[in-house]
Amino acid sequence: MRWARRLAAAMLLLSCALAAPASHAVELILTARAATRAFSEASFKRDGKHDLIQPSTCDYTYLERPEVGFANDRVTIRLHFAARAGQEVAGQCVGPGEAFWLTISGTPYVDGAIVGVKDAHIVEIDNPSYRVLLEAALQGLVRGLRHDVGASVREAFAKDVNHYRLSVNNLAITNLRARDNLLRATIDFELTGDAAQ
């Protein structure tokens, strides 16, 4: 967060020099690797797995190893699916299992200061007999692909810098696009500096 403090200090000086609230536009660039990491940390909390059904000793159904990508103004997520319906027999789990890869795709959108994904559906699946079941199960997971960019920007500037406090107002996100494994957007906001209490 050193960069945020330095940026905040520089913007504070600019704001004070102009003696009025300053309006700023910055470009948000999110890499596919960063999005994958954030998505994994938020939704794949049980040893890197996202359970679709509560696991037991011999039964499980989960998604793992997400890979987020950005191309052609779409967000893609490649996932590994694993399931087993087993029973314990003589101390060992016995029963059929299934494992395959699938890819879902959705449209990135902006709602106020929130960036998310909508209209997600499966575009590739190694075992098509699971398509209908997984389409329904994945909707909750995709709804979780939302991030309040406004809150993150406000938090970055919320620290007191050299006895001054900065506040972010009138934040708007425009020009959202997903290409070349990057999610880009323009963030316009007003930055106001005041003496810290």
Summary of the structure (lengths in Angstrom):
residues: 197
radius of gyration: 21.9
end to end distance: 22.1
largest distance: 78.1
contacts: 560
relative contact order: 0.20
helix: 27%
strand: 55%
